[in-house]
Amino acid sequence: MSVSVATQRGPQAARFVPRNITPTEEQLAIQNATEDTVLVQANAGAAKTTTLALRMAESWTRGVHPAQCLALTYTDEAREALRAALAKIGVPAAVVRQFGVETFESFARSVLRELDGAAVPLKADAEALKSSVWEAIDAVADNEDERWRDELVIPSMGDNGTIEAFLRVDRNLKGRMLLDLDEDDGPTTPEHAASLGYDYTLMRVFKAYERIRRGGHADHPVFRGPFDATYDLARLILAKELPARLDAWPTGVKMLMVDEMHDMNQAMHLILAKLLDAKRFFCGVGDVDQVIYSAAGADARFLGDELERTGNRRIKRYTLSASFRYDASLAKAVTRFKAKRCTSASTHGTVIGTRAYDDGGEMSCESLVVGEIRKWKTARRKLSGFAVLLRHPHQSVALENALLAADIAYTTRGFDSYLMRPEILLIRGLLAVAADRFTSVDDDRTRRRVVEAFAFFCNVRIAAAGQEHLTQHELLELAVSAVADNPVILADFFRNQVLRGVDPALARRLTAAVHIARTETGPDLLAKVVEVLRMDLLAAGVFVEEARREEVMGNLRGLAQSAARFATPADFFQSLNDAEAKQRSLRAASSGVVVADVASVKGLEFDHVAMPYLRQGEFPGARGTSLEEENLFYVGMTRAREVLSLYAHRTQPSPFVARMTGK
């Protein structure tokens, strides 16, 4: 039931005294807040996660057991950051472990586990979900009772564009709970789909897909995809079908927190509202300008009056306007870029630098970034405090090569090193066959991944006499292990399994690619290999999202540029192996520079942030919405503590740079 919440009690002094920080008046007000429902609007860098940790620590000091506190986040990164903030302000490690800190998805899974009765398989990505989506498409196509067949546009098998579009619709519909909240519970019609802003065919596929996913069992789905547990729990709550007595439901929780509320969607809100049916203290923090997950239904309105409107709670609002992360110069840049008030409480300075880069040579973007890292290293600063934030993973190819050439250790976040991306591993495998040098790949895990790349891209069917009783998956595992353990047999595996176990047209392309790698030289060699392989077709066959397929081609273009420096394909193949080995040894010797996707570092901070490749069409990206691209740039620029380095193309700079700097 809904509860009416008390407004305010008398002021009280803080009992928890943190280590390492001196709270501001804004923070102390939130730490000691007496209202039962508190919402905090915070600027980036204004220590919202630390402030939430202060609120949790204050409650613990006043006698609330940490197990009676539940903090929810959207991402694993935000969960990690909150636990780290508790430790940083001086909460003992044993106490930190007792606080309930979960993502909404992990919390939903723990609640549903009791209702599921058995483990529900998780299909974690688009590739794992693809077969189920095609099953749903077939079900829609074969439905003899379809009344509006002329309105259906059924894709051909292998049309990954439709799969990509469907998964966007799936995530958006579930995050927004649009069909579940829709008052029109009649059949799905073309007019109804259009009124909701969706394609009729995709709406029909969504309903068929959900029937397949649930398998006719209300309480035990056949599988769950990403964020499906949140959706399934929200549906039970909306339908009032959540059992009154449920051991996994946190009835003993007295304090409920939500970090990064700008990531909230309708499904998460329904779970939050249900948790707030009981008389519990609530504190949520967020930044309306960090909404970067609108594709999943994230909406800034949940930082508005939604709790008052739906939960009969009176909200007390607090602000965190001053940034501890950066100084007044970057705060002014934030004000210019986002047109909102931002001040600084930082005791250190922040330098903003802008450099123009060229497409190649000494003034190439990666050369300038490496030069900046060298200065940082010469000053004996920690490399792990230097982050290079990229808008697209393919931008890391040239950058990683430049870092390795300069003997600079690095780690990647949000994506694999380009050397370990499947399309690069496939090329490495073909070069290994051509040069007969697979033994020079000295890491058996990499050898496994190279062989797996053949199977992944080429859909290899393994044939083995006397082992007909084994499944293709089991046969593939045996083959992968055999080649990884005995790399000299790679050429035999390629001839006897890959070429014989794939489509004849693909076998001809693979053979031609190996022939080019064996017989030709010159700067265009790798481009010829990629062209004859028709990597665009191979990528379309395995990757659902068009953005990922574009990344494949971007990665390969970067690889081709790297290959142009080598006299023979064998030399280039060896250079990739050497690069991998060097990457491992540098990483083992010291912590390295962080090379990351911008979205993956939301909630984190670094002493020096470099944002390279700021070019029209790159950032903002051509595929993103204007607001989300703007918010991503805002997230990136506000990760910096001491230095923010921007690298803009000399003739086609990103418009974001001028908007931020005012120049």
Stockholm file with secondary structure:
# STOCKHOLM 1.0

chainA/1-663         MSVSVATQRGPQAARFVPRNITPTEEQLAIQNATEDTVLVQANAGAAKTTTLALRMAESWTRGVHPAQCLALTYTDEAREALRAALAKIGVPAAVVRQFGVETFESFARSVLRELDGAAVPLKADAEALKSSVWEAIDAVADNEDERWRDELVIPSMGDNGTIEAFLRVDRNLKGRMLLDLDEDDGPTTPEHAASLGYDYTLMRVFKAYERIRRGGHADHPVFRGPFDATYDLARLILAKELPARLDAWPTGVKMLMVDEMHDMNQAMHLILAKLLDAKRFFCGVGDVDQVIYSAAGADARFLGDELERTGNRRIKRYTLSASFRYDASLAKAVTRFKAKRCTSASTHGTVIGTRAYDDGGEMSCESLVVGEIRKWKTARRKLSGFAVLLRHPHQSVALENALLAADIAYTTRGFDSYLMRPEILLIRGLLAVAADRFTSVDDDRTRRRVVEAFAFFCNVRIAAAGQEHLTQHELLELAVSAVADNPVILADFFRNQVLRGVDPALARRLTAAVHIARTETGPDLLAKVVEVLRMDLLAAGVFVEEARREEVMGNLRGLAQSAARFATPADFFQSLNDAEAKQRSLRAASSGVVVADVASVKGLEFDHVAMPYLRQGEFPGARGTSLEEENLFYVGMTRAREVLSLYAHRTQPSPFVARMTGK
#=GR chainA/1-663 SS CCCCCCCCCCCCCCCCCCSSCCCCHHHHHHHTCCSSEEEEEECTTSCHHHHHHHHHHHHHHTTCCGGGEEEEESSHHHHHHHHHHHHHTTCCHHHHHHSEEEEHHHHHHHHHHHHHSSCCCBCCSHHHHHHHHHHHHHHHHTCTTCSCGGGCCCCCTTCHHHHHHHHHHHHHHHHHTHHHHCSCCSCCCHHHHHHHTCCHHHHHHHHHHHHHHHTTCSSCCSCBCTTHHHHHHHHHHHTTCSCSCCTTSCTTCCEEEESCGGGCCHHHHHHHHHHTTSSCEEEEEECGGGCCCGGGTCCGGGGTTHHHHHHCCCCEEEEECEESSSCHHHHHHHHHHHCSCCEECCSSCCEEEEEEEBSSGGGBHHHHHHHHHHHHHHTTCCGGGEEEEESSGGGHHHHHHHHHHTTCCEEEESSCCGGGSHHHHHHHHHHHHHHTCGGGCCCHHHHHHHHHHHHHHHCCCCCCTTCTTSCHHHHHHHHHHHHHHCGGGHHHHIIIIITTSSCHHHHHHHHHHHHHHHHCCSTTHHHHHHHHHTHHHHHHHHCCCHHHHHHHHHHHHHHHHHHTTCSSHHHHHHHHHHHHHHHHHHHHHSCCEEEEEGGGGTTCCEEEEEEEEEBTBTTTBSSSCHHHHHHHHHHHHTTEEEEEEEEEESSSBCHHHHHHHCC
#=GC SS_cons         CCCCCCCCCCCCCCCCCCSSCCCCHHHHHHHTCCSSEEEEEECTTSCHHHHHHHHHHHHHHTTCCGGGEEEEESSHHHHHHHHHHHHHTTCCHHHHHHSEEEEHHHHHHHHHHHHHSSCCCBCCSHHHHHHHHHHHHHHHHTCTTCSCGGGCCCCCTTCHHHHHHHHHHHHHHHHHTHHHHCSCCSCCCHHHHHHHTCCHHHHHHHHHHHHHHHTTCSSCCSCBCTTHHHHHHHHHHHTTCSCSCCTTSCTTCCEEEESCGGGCCHHHHHHHHHHTTSSCEEEEEECGGGCCCGGGTCCGGGGTTHHHHHHCCCCEEEEECEESSSCHHHHHHHHHHHCSCCEECCSSCCEEEEEEEBSSGGGBHHHHHHHHHHHHHHTTCCGGGEEEEESSGGGHHHHHHHHHHTTCCEEEESSCCGGGSHHHHHHHHHHHHHHTCGGGCCCHHHHHHHHHHHHHHHCCCCCCTTCTTSCHHHHHHHHHHHHHHCGGGHHHHIIIIITTSSCHHHHHHHHHHHHHHHHCCSTTHHHHHHHHHTHHHHHHHHCCCHHHHHHHHHHHHHHHHHHTTCSSHHHHHHHHHHHHHHHHHHHHHSCCEEEEEGGGGTTCCEEEEEEEEEBTBTTTBSSSCHHHHHHHHHHHHTTEEEEEEEEEESSSBCHHHHHHHCC
//
